[in-house]
Amino acid sequence: MEYTILIHQAEEGGFWSEVPALPGCYSQGETIDETLHNTREAIEAHLMALKEDQVAAPLEESLFIGKVRVEVADL
């Protein structure tokens, strides 16, 4: 099973991640590699908890990530 994750730079240093298809599934790490590892563990724990509660694991629907440039007058 694969899930898209979003990795953000944390204000206090390091990184944090979220899994859009699994609301409430977040993780963090000092490096991107550590964040990826920790996120994998968080996803596994999240899915195991769903299984224990006899809830089907959500399948990821199409997710598109992009950037949009906008020009804004002086704020």
C-alpha distances in whole Angstrom, upper triangle without the diagonal:
4,7,10,13,17,19,23,26,27,31,32,30,27,23,21,18,16,13,14,12,13,16,18,15,17,18,21,22,25,24,21,20,20,19,15,16,17,14,11,13,14,10,10,14,13,11,13,16,15,14,18,19,18,16,13,10,10,8,9,12,14,15,18,19,23,26,30,33,36,39,41,44,46,44
4,7,9,13,16,19,22,24,28,29,27,24,21,19,15,14,11,12,10,12,15,17,14,16,16,19,20,23,21,18,17,18,16,13,14,15,12,10,13,13,10,11,14,14,12,15,17,16,17,20,21,20,18,15,12,11,9,8,11,12,12,15,16,19,23,26,29,32,36,37,41,42,41
4,6,10,13,16,20,21,25,26,25,22,18,16,12,10,7,8,7,9,12,14,11,13,14,16,18,21,20,16,16,17,15,12,14,14,10,9,13,12,9,11,14,12,11,15,17,15,17,20,20,20,17,15,11,10,8,6,10,11,10,13,13,17,20,23,27,29,33,34,38,39,37
4,7,10,13,17,19,22,24,23,20,16,14,10,9,6,7,8,10,12,14,12,12,13,15,17,20,18,15,15,17,14,11,14,14,11,11,14,13,11,14,16,15,15,18,19,18,20,23,23,23,20,18,14,12,11,8,10,10,8,10,10,13,16,20,23,26,29,31,34,35,34
4,6,10,13,15,19,20,19,16,12,10,7,6,5,7,9,10,11,12,10,9,10,12,14,16,15,12,13,14,10,9,12,12,8,10,13,11,10,13,15,14,15,18,19,18,21,23,23,24,21,20,16,14,14,11,13,13,10,12,11,14,16,19,22,25,28,29,33,33,32
4,7,10,12,16,18,16,14,10,8,5,5,7,8,11,12,12,13,11,10,10,11,13,15,14,11,13,14,10,10,13,13,10,12,15,13,13,16,18,16,18,21,21,21,24,26,26,27,24,23,19,17,17,14,15,15,11,12,9,12,14,17,19,22,25,26,29,30,28
4,7,9,13,15,13,10,7,6,4,7,9,11,14,14,15,14,12,10,9,9,10,12,11,8,11,11,8,9,12,12,10,13,15,14,14,17,19,18,20,22,23,23,26,28,28,29,26,25,22,20,20,17,19,18,15,15,12,14,15,18,20,23,25,26,29,29,28
4,6,9,12,10,9,6,5,6,8,12,13,17,17,16,15,14,11,10,9,10,12,11,9,13,13,10,12,15,14,12,16,18,16,17,20,21,20,22,25,25,25,28,30,30,31,29,28,25,23,23,20,21,21,17,17,14,15,15,18,19,21,23,24,27,27,25
4,7,9,7,6,4,6,9,12,15,17,20,20,19,18,17,13,12,10,10,10,10,9,13,13,11,13,16,15,14,18,19,18,20,23,23,23,25,28,27,28,31,33,33,34,32,31,28,26,26,24,25,24,21,20,17,17,17,19,20,22,24,24,27,26,24
4,5,5,5,5,6,9,12,16,18,21,20,19,17,16,13,11,9,9,9,11,11,15,14,11,14,17,15,15,18,19,18,20,23,23,22,25,27,27,28,31,32,32,34,32,32,28,27,28,25,27,27,23,23,20,20,20,22,23,24,26,26,28,27,25
4,6,8,8,10,13,16,19,21,24,23,22,20,19,16,15,12,13,12,14,15,18,17,15,18,20,19,19,22,23,21,23,26,26,25,29,31,30,31,34,35,35,37,35,35,32,30,31,29,30,30,26,25,22,22,21,23,23,24,25,25,27,25,23
4,7,9,11,14,17,21,23,26,25,23,21,20,16,15,12,11,10,13,15,18,16,15,18,20,18,19,22,22,21,24,26,26,26,29,30,30,31,34,35,35,37,35,36,33,32,33,30,32,32,29,28,25,25,24,27,27,28,29,28,30,28,26
4,7,9,13,16,20,22,25,24,24,21,20,16,14,10,9,7,9,11,14,13,12,16,17,16,17,20,21,20,23,25,25,25,28,30,30,31,34,35,35,37,35,35,32,31,32,29,31,31,28,27,24,24,24,26,26,28,29,29,31,29,28
4,7,11,14,17,20,23,22,22,20,18,14,11,8,6,4,6,8,11,9,9,12,14,13,14,17,18,17,19,22,22,22,25,27,27,29,31,32,33,35,33,32,29,28,29,27,29,28,25,25,22,23,23,25,26,28,30,30,32,31,30
4,7,10,14,16,19,18,18,17,15,11,9,6,5,6,7,7,10,9,7,10,12,11,11,14,15,15,16,19,20,20,22,24,24,26,28,29,30,32,30,29,26,25,25,23,25,25,22,21,19,20,20,23,24,26,28,29,31,30,29
4,7,11,13,16,15,15,13,11,7,6,4,6,9,9,9,11,10,7,9,12,10,9,13,14,12,14,17,17,16,19,21,21,22,25,26,27,28,26,26,23,22,22,20,22,22,19,20,17,19,20,23,24,26,29,29,32,31,29
4,7,10,12,12,12,11,8,5,5,6,9,11,11,9,12,11,7,8,11,9,7,10,12,10,11,14,15,14,16,19,19,20,22,24,24,26,23,23,19,18,19,16,19,19,16,17,15,17,18,21,23,26,28,29,32,32,30
4,6,9,8,8,8,6,4,7,9,12,15,15,13,15,14,10,11,13,11,8,11,12,10,10,14,14,12,14,17,17,17,20,22,22,23,20,20,16,15,16,14,16,16,14,15,14,16,18,21,23,25,28,29,32,32,30
4,6,5,7,8,6,7,9,12,15,18,17,15,16,16,12,11,13,12,8,10,12,9,8,12,13,10,12,15,15,15,18,20,20,20,17,16,13,11,12,10,12,13,11,13,13,16,19,21,24,27,30,31,34,34,32
4,5,6,9,8,9,12,15,18,21,21,18,19,19,16,15,17,16,12,14,16,13,11,15,16,13,14,17,17,16,19,21,20,21,17,16,13,11,11,8,10,11,9,11,11,15,17,20,23,25,28,29,32,33,31
4,6,9,9,11,14,17,20,24,23,20,21,21,18,16,18,17,13,14,15,13,10,13,14,11,11,15,15,13,16,19,18,18,14,13,10,7,7,6,8,10,9,12,13,17,20,22,26,28,31,32,35,36,34
4,6,6,9,12,16,19,22,22,20,20,20,16,15,17,15,12,12,13,10,8,11,11,8,9,12,12,10,13,16,15,15,12,12,9,7,9,9,11,14,13,16,16,20,22,25,28,30,33,34,37,38,36
4,6,8,12,15,19,23,23,21,22,21,17,17,19,16,13,15,15,12,11,14,13,10,12,15,13,12,15,17,16,17,14,14,12,10,12,12,13,16,14,17,17,20,22,25,28,29,32,32,35,36,33
4,6,10,13,17,20,21,20,21,19,16,16,17,15,12,14,14,10,10,13,12,9,12,14,12,12,16,17,16,18,15,16,14,13,15,15,17,19,17,20,19,22,24,26,29,30,33,33,36,36,34
4,7,11,14,18,18,17,18,16,13,13,14,11,8,10,10,7,7,10,9,7,10,12,11,12,15,16,16,18,15,16,13,12,14,14,16,18,17,19,18,22,23,26,29,31,34,34,37,37,35
4,7,11,14,15,14,15,13,10,11,12,9,7,10,10,7,8,12,11,10,13,15,14,15,18,19,19,21,19,19,16,16,17,16,19,20,18,19,18,21,22,25,28,29,32,32,35,35,33
4,7,11,12,11,12,10,7,9,9,6,5,9,9,7,9,12,11,11,14,16,16,17,20,21,22,24,22,22,19,19,20,18,21,22,20,21,20,22,23,26,29,30,33,33,36,36,34
4,7,9,9,10,8,5,8,9,7,7,11,11,10,12,15,15,15,18,19,19,21,24,24,25,27,25,25,22,22,23,21,24,24,22,23,20,22,23,26,28,30,33,33,35,35,33
4,5,7,8,5,4,8,9,7,9,12,12,12,15,17,17,18,20,22,22,24,26,27,28,30,28,28,25,25,25,24,26,27,24,25,22,24,25,28,29,31,34,34,37,36,34
4,7,8,6,7,10,11,10,12,15,15,16,18,20,20,21,24,25,26,28,30,31,32,34,32,32,29,28,29,27,29,29,26,27,24,25,25,28,29,32,34,34,36,35,34
4,5,5,6,9,10,10,12,14,15,16,18,20,21,22,24,26,27,28,30,31,33,34,32,32,28,28,28,26,28,28,25,25,22,23,23,27,28,30,32,33,36,35,34
4,5,5,6,9,10,10,12,14,15,16,18,20,20,22,24,25,26,28,30,31,32,30,29,26,25,25,22,25,24,21,21,19,20,21,24,26,28,31,32,35,34,33
4,5,5,6,9,10,11,13,14,15,17,19,20,21,23,24,26,27,29,30,32,30,29,25,25,24,23,25,25,23,23,21,22,24,27,29,32,34,35,38,38,37
4,5,5,6,8,10,11,12,14,15,17,18,20,21,22,24,26,27,29,30,29,28,24,25,25,23,26,26,24,25,23,24,25,29,31,33,36,37,39,39,37
4,5,5,6,8,10,10,12,14,15,16,18,20,21,22,24,25,27,28,26,26,22,22,22,20,23,23,21,21,19,21,23,26,28,30,33,34,37,36,35
4,6,5,6,9,10,10,12,14,15,16,18,20,21,23,24,26,27,25,24,20,20,20,18,21,21,19,20,18,20,22,26,28,31,34,35,38,38,36
4,5,5,6,9,10,11,13,14,16,17,19,20,21,23,25,26,25,24,20,21,21,20,23,24,22,23,22,24,26,30,32,34,37,38,41,41,40
4,5,5,6,9,10,11,12,14,15,16,18,20,21,23,24,23,22,19,20,21,20,23,24,22,23,22,25,26,30,32,34,37,38,41,40,38
4,5,5,6,9,10,10,12,14,15,16,18,20,21,22,20,20,16,17,17,16,19,20,18,20,19,22,23,27,29,32,35,35,39,39,37
4,5,5,6,9,10,11,12,14,15,17,18,20,21,19,18,15,16,16,15,19,20,19,21,20,23,25,29,32,34,37,38,42,42,40
4,5,5,6,9,10,11,12,14,15,16,18,20,19,18,15,17,18,18,21,23,22,24,23,26,28,32,34,37,40,41,44,44,42
4,5,5,6,9,10,11,12,14,15,17,18,17,17,14,15,16,16,20,21,20,22,22,25,27,30,33,35,38,38,42,42,39
4,5,5,6,9,10,11,12,14,15,16,15,14,11,12,13,13,16,18,17,20,20,23,26,29,32,34,38,38,42,42,40
4,5,5,6,9,10,10,12,14,15,14,14,11,13,14,15,19,21,20,23,23,27,29,33,36,38,41,42,45,46,44
4,5,5,6,9,10,10,12,14,14,14,12,14,16,17,21,23,22,25,25,29,31,34,37,39,42,43,46,46,44
4,6,5,6,9,10,11,12,11,11,9,11,13,14,18,20,20,23,23,27,29,32,35,37,40,40,44,44,41
4,5,5,6,9,10,10,9,9,6,9,11,13,17,19,19,23,24,27,30,33,36,38,42,42,46,46,44
4,5,5,6,9,10,10,10,9,12,15,17,20,23,23,27,27,31,34,37,40,42,45,46,49,49,47
4,5,5,6,9,9,10,10,13,16,18,21,24,24,27,28,31,34,37,40,41,45,45,48,48,46
4,5,5,6,5,7,7,9,13,15,18,21,22,25,26,30,33,35,39,40,44,44,47,48,45
4,5,5,6,7,7,11,14,17,20,23,24,27,29,32,35,38,41,43,47,47,51,51,49
4,5,8,10,11,14,17,20,23,27,27,31,32,35,38,41,44,46,49,49,52,53,50
4,5,9,11,13,17,19,22,26,26,30,31,35,37,40,43,44,48,48,51,51,49
4,7,9,12,15,18,21,25,26,29,31,35,37,40,43,45,48,49,52,53,50
4,6,9,12,15,17,21,22,26,27,31,34,36,40,41,45,45,49,49,47
4,6,9,12,15,18,20,23,25,29,32,35,38,40,44,44,48,49,46
4,6,9,12,16,17,21,22,26,29,32,35,37,41,42,45,46,44
4,6,9,12,14,17,19,23,26,29,32,34,38,38,42,43,41
4,6,10,11,15,17,21,24,27,31,33,36,38,41,43,41
4,7,8,11,14,17,21,23,27,29,33,34,38,39,38
4,6,10,13,16,20,22,25,27,31,33,36,38,37
4,7,10,13,17,19,23,25,29,30,34,36,35
4,7,10,13,16,20,22,26,27,31,33,31
4,7,10,13,16,19,22,24,28,30,29
4,7,10,14,16,20,22,26,27,26
4,7,10,13,17,19,23,24,24
4,7,10,13,16,19,21,21
4,6,10,13,16,18,18
4,7,10,13,15,16
4,6,10,12,13
4,7,10,11
4,6,7
4,6
4
